[in-house]
């Protein structure tokens, strides 16, 4: 909502200056977003009348003008404007005048000095609108009203010492979508008196009427209208009205349109003016639209309506979208002579969302969907009529007014005690009542409660809290103390076994990974390529196509992070992310923290590329590899789970270097080297290694359970096995562990060997695995014989299960 | 007796001149060996008259003890010197860098989230997280924002090509407020049938989405929702809690907050919260940090509670905004670029 201070002060004129008013409005919830002067500062500009001019002797495009600027002598002024004319009144900058700084200048005011232009003395400057900073118009001199007296200060003449306010209104405050509405608020805040608009009835001078039938009371609760004959649509809009419209951000168009817009801005009353001669059949129908109907609107757009959209129709068809926008066919033009002025009450629910469906918004629709005063349609038509007759002439017919159904204004009761409880301070009843009455709300004192009947311009007062809010606003939020509550000192219990997402983040950060936050929506191609997902959950209204679908994997973002940093010459990149992925999954039902059909697990994923360690003075450099990340992942799971890894293929990963990650036999994610296809696709110099797993699997760690350490010495045995090169070491280890009895306290793989050339004790398709077994009894020292026997059991098991042999 | 004194003197002198253990043993023999000087003196005792013998014997023994002591001192000194030499040879250049000292770190917005969690935990708030693809009910309707209501256009919503159980289009949550309803309903259900209900005190941080992208808006951002419902939690309490939260977060007791009336469908009275610092580059400017208010009675009903009995406040703050103010970051887009040179500054 944009309006000028002068306009506002025509309704309420408190002592507060513009700054103070802005602060008061902001602190009352009508946030003043911006305030600026209606015109930039300038001085020394007066009305000048061009008495004579002649071509500059040395320049074709310049004229030398004789200007009456109210001085005893005419001024000699050189001017290049094309629209110079004898008798024209224009802004004249006198010697010593200061013009506003030019847009591309140094920000300093431009001072007018006596100067010679191509040899001719110039005693001032004639100005365009742009030179005065009033508009962008630089096509010629700004024409001033012919009646202006030479020498008059232009600022005063054009009423330029004004301030434009831009107020950001919240959707509940429909009543403040007008200068009058803001004035009501200012009156309440400052105590200044409100000057009601003049809506003196205009008596009918012709009997003409236009019949209107309202077919839908749930669309239109009240319809008022009047014919005016014999108007001159070409009449000029008065300057004061143009100024106010322009300062409110509304471009003047023509007198009739301007009057309608003016009343909308001033009184919050959207109205529509039809060209009465173009209404086919001379009868209007207000009804819901029906499928198949179309209307070409004032903005040139043709829209199709249906039975959820209200229309005004005539014998020809739909002529307007009710409460939103008029139609092209019945719009007033400069040739219009007969008009029908309409002011109606449209139910908010019948307007809400309709304009948005057609992808536009209108000032009228904006107001009606929030609620417009239903009591004043006739009064406002009177005001519009008065302006029309005044500006365009004509003869008014009688007003027709039909009321079908209006919003009930049930009294709202506020308990004094409840108000105190919600606000939190011991306000007395009288203060509450005074606050409500300042807002022009009729209040009844019912003892322990106050009753308010909401006026027809308020659509936001329906329940007790609505009144409490008004009391709090008028008391001033600043006057409510900041009191930290007294609360029971109940302890907050965090289960010791829970590992938070921050615990997980700390583990990866401690292992030299940097956290990133990537968008949850990604390029559909990443989903296809890196997740093998041809049918991701897609956004219906993405801001860009590369952010079009919801990710099912963190991989795409991580690879992009790598590419981004490589492009910035970062040789070593290790990043991780914690975030949700989104999978269509019919098994997911609605629950306290779930949405049916969409699985949204929180994943943790990481990528590493480049040297395994930062360059160091005595560490041999090597590239990070699969087993580095496997170690990082195992460290992440440590305490929660012993992870299991099985070779499996994943669309993003190198088929021979990728593993499905399992916790307790449930797949929780993937680990592997990026597939060479994507290494090339992302233009990476080498393959990074990445993993991602579901954090749910890592969220619980068992409570530590104490076991008495053995007092007896451990016995160690090494087992060197030869197996087929294709036998996974993890399976051999698993066999050993499942065979081992309770006295085996650990089995560790400490060496793997594959011959690089033939001729040793191993065949070409064999490898050797060496395990260290630690055995310890809690009750006594193990004998050699026992240790050997235990070792033999282990060896027998792997010989049997994996066709292993002992290495000689 | 001067002969005896001079023997001790000689011994000390000779021992001191020796820098080697073997030579020291040879020198020892010269005094204490079979034919060493002290041994010779002892042998000479027999020739003395009985009455002199005792005194002379004691004097010689003192000499012997003194020489042995000198010998031990010298042995220790030599061992010390050897040790010193060995240690000097083993000395390290302690100024060489330590090995594998690198650590990564948390994203600055996550750092902020953790601080916010810690601050609210300290006054007994639980932490909850929930779904980001949401239903119309939780994101809007349950929060008193019915379909077609103009308040919905305050937020530009991303919709996805899937529908909820009621047939309505699913969406990306536009705020963390759905978690108010999810958490509070769960809490209320847990206490149903009980005489009293433990207060609802929770913060819900997480990702949120709006159709908006420029230097000051990101289509994805983070909010933290706060909710405190009990039998008597007022607007004045909201002011107190939030002011203290800001002072704790910025570690600045001079921060002032101002509450401006505003409108959110799910709170009433509603307030925008601005804060101002008393020093630093932002001194004196009002900075919008949060929306807040007393939870609307319709929303309390949607929690499954009776608004006559349970009242309280909710607030929602942007974590990016808090992070930018805390560290003086000027451009929102830096948070989502994944630039290591930026991210490492917060480790």
Interface residues (C-beta under 8 A of the other chain):
Chain A: X26 X27 X28 X29 X31 X170 X171 X172 X173 X349 X352 X353 X356 X366 X369 X370 X421 X422 X423 X424 X425 X463 X464 X465 X466 X468 X469 X472 X473 X477 X478 X480 X481 X482 X483 X484 X485 X487 X488 X489 X490 X491 X492 X502 X505 X506 X508 X509 X510 X511 X512 X513 X514 X515 X516 X517 X518 X519 X520 X521 X537 X538 X539 X540 X541 X542 X543 X547 X550 X557 X560 X561 X564 X565 X568 X570 X573 X574 X575 X576 X578 X579 X580 X582 X584 X590 X592 X593 X594 X595 X596 X597 X598 X600 X602 X613 X614 X616 X617 X618 X619
Chain B: X96 X97 X99 X100 X102 X103 X104 X105 X106 X107 X109 X110 X114 X117 X121 X123 X124 X125 X126 X129 X130 X131 X132 X133 X134 X135 X147 X148 X149 X150 X151 X153 X154 X158 X159 X160 X161 X162 X163 X164 X165 X169 X170 X172 X182 X185 X186 X198 X199 X207 X209 X211 X213 X219 X220 X228 X230 X232 X233 X234 X235 X236 X237 X239 X240 X241 X242 X243 X244 X257 X258 X259 X260 X261 X262 X263 X268 X269 X270 X271 X272 X294 X296 X297 X311 X335 X336 X337 X338 X339 X340 X341 X343 X344 X347
